[in-house]
Amino acid sequence: MHKLFGQGPGGLFGQGPGGLFGPKPQPALALYNAVVARGREPHWYVEGAVPDTVDGRFDMIAAVLAMVLLRLETEPAGAAPAAQVTERFVDDMDGQLREIGIGDIVVGKHIGRMMAMLGGRLGAYRDGIAGGDLGPALVRNLYRGEAPDPLAVAHVSTHLMGLRETLAGVSVARLIDGDLP
């Protein structure tokens, strides 16, 4: 797939242009690619009933990214990788918006809204984890207020909580290398 959170040159998986002194560094590229790959796994969209649309893919990738960011915030060594993977997310969203025809003038506003949405999801998922129930946060943020079958919500909740638990045992260095268990 070339567009909308898939493989394509210079976008999500592109390495970007090389510079005068060699290739441009790509901090957190492996981690971001792993987040997107995890967010595009079919089970989210089949058993989890996440809409397989542009918005649904954004929401699912943001949910997986939130789990990674919540893990990275648990230790000081995670601060820089968290910032880098978030920058990678912004760069990808910028490229995706341009690819679907959003003009330069309004791209910044769209990115601002997407970052606010990610920030809101981080808070909602953090609260859901603390309270032991991601369900309400998922309905509000992943399903945009329209609850699917409770089994679908349970599927997504179980898998995201499982990801969160296994991420706790993965070092920051392994995460930076894109090792999502």
C-alpha positions in Angstrom: 0.0 0.0 0.0 1.5 3.3 -1.0 -0.8 5.8 0.7 -2.4 6.3 4.1 0.0 4.7 6.5 1.6 2.3 4.1 4.9 2.0 2.4 5.9 4.7 0.1 9.0 6.7 -1.0 9.9 9.7 1.2 6.8 9.2 3.4 6.3 6.8 6.2 9.0 4.3 5.3 11.1 6.6 3.1 14.6 7.3 4.3 14.5 10.9 3.2 17.0 12.6 1.1 20.7 12.3 1.7 22.7 15.3 2.5 26.0 16.6 1.4 27.7 14.4 4.0 25.7 11.3 3.6 22.2 10.1 4.5 20.1 12.1 6.9 20.0 10.5 10.4 16.7 8.8 11.0 16.2 8.7 14.8 13.4 6.5 16.0 12.6 5.3 12.4 12.7 1.6 13.3 10.5 2.2 16.4 8.0 4.2 14.4 7.9 1.7 11.6 7.3 -1.0 14.2 4.4 1.1 15.7 2.8 1.5 12.3 3.2 -2.2 11.5 1.6 -3.1 14.8 -1.2 -0.7 14.3 -1.9 -2.1 10.8 -2.2 -5.7 12.0 -5.5 -7.1 10.6 -6.8 -8.4 13.9 -7.5 -4.8 15.1 -9.8 -4.2 12.1 -11.4 -7.7 12.0 -11.8 -8.9 15.6 -11.5 -5.4 17.1 -13.9 -3.8 14.6 -11.7 -0.7 14.2 -12.9 1.0 11.0 -10.4 0.3 8.2 -10.5 3.9 7.1 -8.0 6.8 7.2 -9.4 7.9 10.6 -9.5 4.3 11.9 -5.9 3.7 10.9 -4.8 7.0 12.4 -6.7 6.1 15.7 -5.2 2.6 15.8 -1.7 3.8 15.1 -2.1 6.5 17.7 -3.3 3.9 20.3 -0.2 1.7 19.7 2.0 4.8 19.8 0.4 5.9 23.0 1.3 2.5 24.6 4.9 3.0 23.5 5.0 6.6 24.7 3.5 5.6 28.1 6.3 3.0 28.4 9.0 5.5 27.4 7.9 8.0 30.0 8.6 5.5 32.8 12.3 6.2 32.8 14.6 9.2 32.0 16.3 7.4 29.2 13.0 7.3 27.3 12.5 11.1 27.0 14.7 11.5 23.9 13.3 8.5 22.1 9.7 9.6 23.0 10.4 13.0 21.4 12.0 11.4 18.4 9.2 8.9 17.7 6.6 11.7 18.2 8.6 13.9 15.6 8.5 10.9 13.3 4.7 10.7 13.8 4.4 14.4 12.9 6.6 14.1 9.8 4.5 11.1 8.7 1.2 12.8 9.3 2.5 15.9 7.4 3.5 13.7 4.4 0.2 11.8 4.5 -1.9 15.0 4.6 0.0 16.4 1.6 -0.3 13.2 -0.3 -4.1 13.2 0.0 -4.2 16.8 -1.2 -4.2 19.0 1.9 -2.5 22.3 1.0 0.4 23.9 2.7 -1.7 26.6 4.3 -3.9 24.2 6.4 -1.5 21.3 7.0 -0.2 23.0 10.1 -3.7 23.3 11.6 -4.4 19.6 10.8 -1.1 18.6 12.4 -1.9 20.7 15.5 -5.3 18.9 15.8 -3.7 15.5 15.4 -1.1 16.3 18.1 -3.9 17.4 20.4 -5.7 14.2 19.7 -2.6 12.2 20.5 -2.1 14.1 23.7 -5.8 13.5 24.7 -5.4 9.8 23.9 -2.3 9.6 26.1 -4.2 11.1 29.0 -7.3 8.9 28.4 -5.3 5.7 28.0 -3.1 6.5 31.0 -6.2 7.0 33.1 -7.8 3.8 31.7 -4.7 1.8 32.5 -4.6 3.3 36.0 -8.3 2.4 36.5 -7.9 -1.0 35.0 -10.4 -0.4 32.2 -9.4 0.9 28.8 -12.9 0.3 27.4 -14.4 3.8 27.9 -11.3 5.5 26.5 -11.3 3.2 23.5 -15.0 3.8 22.8 -14.4 7.6 23.0 -11.1 7.8 21.1 -10.7 4.7 18.9 -14.3 4.2 18.0 -15.0 8.0 18.1 -18.0 7.5 20.5 -19.7 4.7 18.6 -19.3 1.6 20.6 -19.0 -1.6 18.5 -19.9 -5.1 19.9 -18.4 -5.4 23.4 -16.3 -8.3 22.2 -14.5 -6.0 19.8 -13.7 -3.5 22.5 -12.6 -6.3 24.7 -10.3 -7.6 22.0 -8.6 -4.3 21.5 -8.4 -3.6 25.2 -6.9 -7.0 25.9 -4.3 -6.6 23.2 -3.4 -3.0 24.1 -3.1 -3.9 27.8 -1.0 -7.0 26.8 1.3 -4.8 24.7 1.6 -2.3 27.6 2.5 -5.2 30.0 5.1 -6.7 27.6 6.6 -3.3 26.8 7.4 -2.9 30.5 10.0 -5.6 30.1 11.7 -4.2 27.0 14.6 -1.9 27.4 14.6 1.5 25.8 17.5 0.5 23.6 15.5 -2.5 22.2 12.5 -0.2 21.7 14.6 2.3 19.7 15.7 -0.6 17.6 12.0 -1.3 16.8 11.6 -4.4 19.0 8.0 -4.4 19.9 7.1 -7.7 21.5 
